[in-house]
Amino acid sequence: MKKRNKKNKRKTLKHALEIIKPHKKSILILAILSLIINILELSRPYLFKIVIDDYLGKGIYQNGILTLKIIGLIYVGVVLLSNIIDFIVRTATNVMGENVVYNLRNKLFKYVEYANISFHDKTPTGKLFVRITNDIEDIATLFKDVITTSIKDIVLIIAIIFMMIFLSPKLSLVVLAIIPVCFAVVFCINRVLNRVYEKSKNIKTKLNTFLAESIYGIKLIKVFNRQKEKIRECRKYTKDYYNSRKPTGLLEGLLPATMDILKYLGITIIVVACANKWFNISFDVGLVYVFITYIGNLFDPINSIIENTETLQEAIVSIDKIYEILDIENDLEDLDDGMYITDLKGKIEFKNVWFAYEKDNYVLKDISFTIEPHQSIALVGKTGSRKNYYY
């Protein structure tokens, strides 16, 4: 399959920014709230470290004005506050996603209504149905599950690395040595996954188009006894889609498994480095606990970004498909153009009329006829399914 060139990527980015633009303030506010959530989440294991090393390890209950009871109340407050903010972020993200659906679906439907006959002649109805429903939902999912969560995940990764370096630079350097390996694995597998997702998305579009058209045209299928042919077509499309999805099972399973191996390798390195006092690293129980917790927290957002890869890829393909339609302004009609006829009298006469929706593909060839007042005629296509009546 051909790779998307730089020009297509720039067009996709331009269209994505066009969709994002009305919501940029909301996204910025959500990003700031996500940063606050990350800070609160990172403070929780740090509070445990303080309790373990500065209180329990020394057998004391109070250190200055802080007691274990006060630290416990701070911990509860942090948990409550982070969950309240997280609830606000999730709710606002869902609302933003629904706004995207509302605006984009209305825009696309308006285009379809204003498009000329030649556009509808060359564009299958099922394809339009898929664009207005499935493709727009994919883009909404991009807002609900990817944009804000990815911002949160990226900020969390940076914050965790900063906290680890702050607590123990030496131990951080030992542990973070596995991060380049992690990103190299993710990069390699994702490159393959992106190609698989794009191919699968294209086949899925063909399948959905076929299903929509077959269901809409079920009466005609029965009239012309085409059921067996349609069943064979359906099997072919579903088999193609099934085969296109098979590699994703292996790749999607390989990524989390690799991440788990690297995570537990990191935990092992922490314990071994502290136990053997590599580079004079101190073996404080609280330090070991907070580093093990941070390693787990570090791989969670990486896994989340990986899981969002398919959603992102499907949304990118959907953006391209939708704007393949919206970018073509030549198909739009000016409904205010033309002449208003208030008093129509007399007959209608066609003399040597040729007409084609596309270039030389003529549907009328040198047609001549006359429609007298109060007379009705019909032009019938090859199948008899399209009839246009003139009075």
C-alpha positions as CSV (number, residue, x, y, z in Angstrom):
1,M,0.0,0.0,0.0
2,K,1.3,3.5,-0.8
3,K,2.5,5.6,2.0
4,R,0.9,9.0,2.6
5,N,3.2,11.6,1.2
6,K,4.2,14.9,3.0
7,K,1.7,16.9,1.0
8,N,-1.2,14.7,2.2
9,K,0.1,14.8,5.8
10,R,0.2,18.6,5.7
11,K,-3.4,18.6,4.3
12,T,-4.5,16.2,7.1
13,L,-2.8,18.4,9.7
14,K,-4.5,21.5,8.3
15,H,-7.9,19.9,8.4
16,A,-7.3,18.6,11.9
17,L,-6.3,22.1,13.1
18,E,-9.4,23.4,11.4
19,I,-11.6,21.1,13.5
20,I,-9.6,21.8,16.7
21,K,-9.5,25.6,16.3
22,P,-13.0,26.3,17.8
23,H,-12.0,24.3,20.8
24,K,-8.4,25.4,21.4
25,K,-9.3,27.4,24.6
26,S,-11.1,24.4,26.0
27,I,-8.2,22.1,25.2
28,L,-5.7,24.5,26.8
29,I,-7.9,24.6,30.0
30,L,-8.2,20.8,30.0
31,A,-4.4,20.5,29.6
32,I,-3.8,22.8,32.6
33,L,-6.4,20.8,34.7
34,S,-4.6,17.5,33.5
35,L,-1.3,18.9,34.7
36,I,-2.9,19.6,38.2
37,I,-4.2,16.0,38.3
38,N,-0.7,14.7,37.4
39,I,0.9,16.7,40.2
40,L,-1.7,15.5,42.7
41,E,-1.2,11.9,41.6
42,L,2.6,12.1,41.8
43,S,2.3,13.6,45.3
44,R,0.5,10.5,46.7
45,P,3.5,8.0,46.6
46,Y,5.8,10.9,47.7
47,L,3.6,11.3,50.8
48,F,4.0,7.5,51.5
49,K,7.8,7.9,51.1
50,I,7.8,10.7,53.8
51,V,5.7,8.5,56.1
52,I,8.0,5.4,55.6
53,D,11.4,7.2,55.8
54,D,10.8,10.2,58.1
55,Y,8.2,8.7,60.5
56,L,7.9,4.9,60.5
57,G,11.6,4.3,59.8
58,K,12.6,6.6,62.8
59,G,9.7,5.3,65.0
60,I,8.2,8.8,65.5
61,Y,4.6,10.1,65.2
62,Q,5.3,13.8,64.8
63,N,8.0,15.7,62.9
64,G,7.7,19.4,63.5
65,I,4.1,20.6,63.1
66,L,3.3,17.6,60.8
67,T,1.8,14.5,62.4
68,L,0.9,11.2,60.8
69,K,-2.8,12.2,61.2
70,I,-2.2,15.5,59.3
71,I,-0.4,13.7,56.5
72,G,-3.2,11.2,56.3
73,L,-5.8,14.0,56.0
74,I,-3.6,15.6,53.3
75,Y,-3.5,12.3,51.4
76,V,-7.3,12.0,51.5
77,G,-7.7,15.6,50.4
78,V,-5.3,15.0,47.4
79,V,-7.3,11.9,46.4
80,L,-10.6,13.7,46.6
81,L,-9.3,16.8,44.7
82,S,-7.7,14.8,41.9
83,N,-10.9,12.7,41.4
84,I,-13.1,15.9,41.3
85,I,-10.8,17.5,38.7
86,D,-10.7,14.3,36.8
87,F,-14.5,14.1,36.7
88,I,-14.6,17.7,35.4
89,V,-12.0,16.9,32.7
90,R,-13.8,13.8,31.5
91,T,-17.2,15.5,31.4
92,A,-15.8,18.5,29.5
93,T,-14.0,16.2,27.1
94,N,-17.2,14.3,26.3
95,V,-19.1,17.6,25.8
96,M,-16.4,18.8,23.4
97,G,-16.5,15.6,21.5
98,E,-20.3,15.9,21.1
99,N,-19.9,19.5,19.9
100,V,-17.5,18.2,17.2
101,V,-20.1,15.7,16.1
102,Y,-22.8,18.3,16.0
103,N,-20.8,20.9,14.0
104,L,-19.1,18.5,11.6
105,R,-22.2,16.4,10.8
106,N,-24.3,19.5,10.1
107,K,-21.6,20.9,7.9
108,L,-21.2,17.7,5.9
109,F,-25.0,17.2,5.6
110,K,-25.4,20.8,4.4
111,Y,-22.7,20.1,1.7
112,V,-24.6,16.9,0.6
113,E,-27.9,18.9,0.3
114,Y,-26.2,21.6,-1.7
115,A,-24.2,19.3,-3.9
116,N,-25.3,19.0,-7.6
117,I,-26.7,15.9,-9.3
118,S,-23.4,14.9,-10.8
119,F,-21.9,14.6,-7.3
120,H,-24.7,12.3,-6.2
121,D,-24.5,10.3,-9.5
122,K,-20.8,9.5,-9.0
123,T,-20.9,9.2,-5.1
124,P,-22.6,6.0,-3.7
125,T,-25.3,6.7,-1.1
126,G,-23.8,4.2,1.2
127,K,-20.4,6.0,1.1
128,L,-22.1,9.3,2.1
129,F,-23.9,7.5,4.9
130,V,-20.6,6.1,6.3
131,R,-19.0,9.6,6.1
132,I,-21.9,11.2,8.0
133,T,-22.1,8.5,10.7
134,N,-19.0,6.3,11.3
135,D,-16.3,8.7,10.1
136,I,-17.6,11.6,12.2
137,E,-17.9,9.4,15.2
138,D,-14.2,8.4,14.8
139,I,-13.2,12.1,14.8
140,A,-15.3,12.6,17.9
141,T,-13.5,9.7,19.6
142,L,-10.3,11.5,18.8
143,F,-11.4,14.4,21.0
144,K,-12.9,12.2,23.7
145,D,-10.2,9.6,24.1
146,V,-7.0,10.9,22.5
147,I,-6.3,14.6,22.5
148,T,-6.8,15.5,26.1
149,T,-5.7,12.1,27.5
150,S,-2.6,12.2,25.3
151,I,-1.7,15.7,26.7
152,K,-2.2,14.3,30.2
153,D,-0.1,11.2,29.5
154,I,2.8,13.2,27.9
155,V,2.9,15.7,30.8
156,L,2.7,12.8,33.3
157,I,5.7,11.0,31.7
158,I,7.7,14.3,31.8
159,A,6.6,14.9,35.4
160,I,7.5,11.4,36.6
161,I,11.0,11.7,35.0
162,F,11.5,15.1,36.7
163,M,10.4,13.7,40.1
164,M,12.7,10.7,39.8
165,I,15.7,12.9,39.0
166,F,14.8,15.2,41.9
167,L,14.6,12.3,44.4
168,S,17.7,10.4,43.2
169,P,19.6,11.5,40.1
170,K,21.9,8.4,40.2
171,L,19.1,5.9,40.5
172,S,17.1,7.8,37.9
173,L,19.9,7.4,35.3
174,V,20.1,3.7,36.0
175,V,16.4,3.1,35.7
176,L,15.8,5.5,32.8
177,A,18.3,3.7,30.6
178,I,15.4,1.4,29.6
179,I,13.3,4.3,28.3
180,P,15.1,4.6,24.9
181,V,14.6,0.9,24.4
182,C,10.9,1.3,25.3
183,F,10.4,4.1,22.7
184,A,12.3,2.3,20.1
185,V,10.1,-0.8,20.4
186,V,6.9,1.4,20.4
187,F,8.1,3.3,17.3
188,C,8.9,0.1,15.3
189,I,5.6,-1.7,16.2
190,N,3.5,1.5,15.7
191,R,4.9,2.0,12.2
192,V,3.6,-1.4,11.2
193,L,0.4,-0.9,13.1
194,N,-0.4,2.4,11.3
195,R,-0.2,0.7,7.9
196,V,-2.4,-2.1,9.1
197,Y,-5.0,0.3,10.6
198,E,-5.1,2.4,7.4
199,K,-5.7,-0.6,5.2
200,S,-8.3,-2.0,7.6
201,K,-10.1,1.3,7.7
202,N,-10.3,1.5,3.9
203,I,-11.7,-2.0,3.7
204,K,-14.2,-1.3,6.6
205,T,-15.4,1.8,4.7
206,K,-16.1,-0.4,1.6
207,L,-17.9,-3.0,3.8
208,N,-20.1,-0.3,5.5
209,T,-20.9,1.3,2.1
210,F,-21.9,-2.0,0.7
211,L,-24.1,-2.9,3.7
212,A,-25.8,0.5,3.7
213,E,-26.6,0.4,0.0
214,S,-27.8,-3.2,0.1
215,I,-30.1,-2.5,3.0
216,Y,-31.5,0.7,1.3
217,G,-31.9,-1.1,-2.0
218,I,-33.3,-4.4,-0.6
219,K,-36.6,-4.0,-2.5
220,L,-34.8,-3.7,-5.8
221,I,-32.5,-6.6,-4.9
222,K,-35.6,-8.7,-4.3
223,V,-37.3,-7.5,-7.5
224,F,-34.4,-8.5,-9.6
225,N,-33.6,-11.6,-7.6
226,R,-30.0,-10.6,-6.7
227,Q,-29.9,-12.0,-3.2
228,K,-27.3,-14.7,-3.8
229,E,-25.0,-12.3,-5.6
230,K,-25.2,-9.8,-2.7
231,I,-24.6,-12.6,-0.1
232,R,-21.4,-13.6,-2.0
233,E,-20.3,-9.9,-2.1
234,C,-21.0,-9.6,1.6
235,R,-18.9,-12.7,2.4
236,K,-16.0,-11.3,0.3
237,Y,-16.0,-7.9,2.0
238,T,-16.3,-9.4,5.5
239,K,-13.5,-11.9,4.7
240,D,-11.3,-9.0,3.4
241,Y,-12.0,-7.1,6.6
242,Y,-11.3,-10.1,8.8
243,N,-8.0,-10.7,7.1
244,S,-7.0,-7.1,7.4
245,R,-7.6,-7.2,11.1
246,K,-5.7,-10.4,11.9
247,P,-2.3,-8.8,12.2
248,T,-3.6,-6.3,14.7
249,G,-4.2,-9.1,17.2
250,L,-0.6,-10.1,17.2
251,L,0.8,-6.5,17.2
252,E,-1.7,-5.2,19.8
253,G,-0.8,-8.1,22.1
254,L,2.9,-7.7,21.5
255,L,3.0,-4.1,22.6
256,P,1.5,-4.4,26.2
257,A,3.5,-7.6,26.7
258,T,6.8,-5.8,25.8
259,M,5.8,-2.9,28.0
260,D,5.2,-5.2,31.0
261,I,8.6,-6.9,30.5
262,L,10.3,-3.5,30.4
263,K,8.4,-2.3,33.4
264,Y,9.3,-5.2,35.6
265,L,12.9,-5.0,34.3
266,G,12.9,-1.4,35.6
267,I,11.6,-2.5,39.0
268,T,14.3,-5.3,39.2
269,I,17.0,-2.7,38.4
270,I,15.7,-0.5,41.2
271,V,15.8,-3.2,43.8
272,V,19.2,-4.6,42.6
273,A,20.8,-1.1,42.4
274,C,19.6,-0.1,45.9
275,A,20.5,-3.5,47.5
276,N,24.0,-3.5,46.0
277,K,24.4,0.3,46.5
278,W,25.5,0.9,42.9
279,F,27.1,4.4,42.6
280,N,26.6,4.8,46.3
281,I,22.8,4.8,46.0
282,S,21.2,4.7,49.4
283,F,18.8,1.8,50.3
284,D,15.9,3.7,51.8
285,V,12.7,1.8,51.9
286,G,10.6,4.8,51.1
287,L,12.8,5.7,48.1
288,V,12.5,2.2,46.7
289,Y,8.7,2.3,47.2
290,V,8.3,5.6,45.4
291,F,10.6,4.6,42.5
292,I,8.7,1.3,42.0
293,T,5.4,3.2,42.1
294,Y,6.7,5.9,39.6
295,I,8.0,3.2,37.2
296,G,4.5,1.6,37.2
297,N,3.0,5.1,36.7
298,L,5.5,5.8,33.9
299,F,4.4,2.8,31.8
300,D,0.7,3.4,32.3
301,P,0.6,6.6,30.2
302,I,2.9,4.9,27.6
303,N,0.4,2.0,27.4
304,S,-2.4,4.5,27.1
305,I,-0.7,6.3,24.2
306,I,-0.2,2.9,22.5
307,E,-3.8,2.0,23.0
308,N,-4.9,5.3,21.4
309,T,-2.8,4.6,18.3
310,E,-5.7,2.8,16.5
311,T,-8.2,5.6,17.4
312,L,-5.8,8.2,16.2
313,Q,-5.1,6.4,12.9
314,E,-8.8,5.8,12.3
315,A,-9.5,9.5,13.0
316,I,-6.8,10.6,10.6
317,V,-8.2,8.4,7.8
318,S,-11.7,9.7,8.6
319,I,-10.6,13.3,8.4
320,D,-9.0,12.6,5.0
321,K,-12.2,10.9,3.8
322,I,-14.5,13.7,5.0
323,Y,-12.5,16.5,3.5
324,E,-12.2,14.6,0.2
325,I,-15.8,15.7,-0.1
326,L,-15.8,19.1,1.6
327,D,-12.7,20.4,-0.3
328,I,-14.4,20.1,-3.7
329,E,-16.4,23.3,-4.1
330,N,-17.2,22.7,-7.8
331,D,-19.9,20.2,-6.8
332,L,-21.9,22.8,-4.9
333,E,-24.9,24.5,-6.4
334,D,-25.9,28.1,-5.9
335,L,-29.5,27.8,-4.9
336,D,-30.0,31.6,-5.2
337,D,-28.9,31.6,-8.8
338,G,-31.3,31.3,-11.7
339,M,-34.6,32.9,-12.7
340,Y,-37.9,32.8,-10.9
341,I,-40.7,31.9,-13.3
342,T,-44.1,33.0,-11.9
343,D,-46.3,32.3,-14.9
344,L,-45.5,29.3,-17.0
345,K,-47.5,28.5,-20.1
346,G,-47.1,26.4,-23.3
347,K,-45.3,23.2,-24.1
348,I,-41.8,21.9,-23.4
349,E,-39.7,20.9,-26.3
350,F,-36.3,19.1,-26.3
351,K,-34.3,19.3,-29.6
352,N,-31.1,17.1,-30.0
353,V,-30.3,17.2,-26.3
354,W,-27.0,15.6,-25.1
355,F,-26.3,15.3,-21.4
356,A,-23.6,13.7,-19.2
357,Y,-22.8,13.9,-15.5
358,E,-19.2,13.0,-16.2
359,K,-17.3,13.8,-19.4
360,D,-18.3,11.5,-22.2
361,N,-20.5,9.2,-20.1
362,Y,-23.8,10.4,-21.7
363,V,-27.1,9.5,-20.2
364,L,-29.0,11.4,-22.9
365,K,-27.8,11.1,-26.5
366,D,-29.3,13.3,-29.2
367,I,-32.8,13.2,-27.5
368,S,-35.7,15.1,-29.1
369,F,-39.3,15.1,-27.9
370,T,-42.2,17.4,-27.1
371,I,-44.4,17.6,-24.0
372,E,-47.8,19.1,-24.7
373,P,-49.7,21.0,-22.0
374,H,-51.4,18.5,-19.5
375,Q,-49.4,15.6,-21.0
376,S,-47.2,13.3,-18.9
377,I,-44.2,11.3,-20.1
378,A,-41.5,9.2,-18.3
379,L,-37.8,8.6,-18.9
380,V,-36.9,5.1,-17.7
381,G,-33.4,3.8,-17.0
382,K,-32.0,0.4,-18.0
383,T,-33.2,-1.3,-14.8
384,G,-36.5,0.7,-14.7
385,S,-35.6,1.8,-11.2
386,R,-35.1,5.6,-11.9
387,K,-38.0,7.4,-13.4
388,N,-38.2,11.1,-14.0
389,Y,-41.6,12.5,-14.9
390,Y,-42.2,15.6,-16.9
391,Y,-45.6,17.3,-17.0
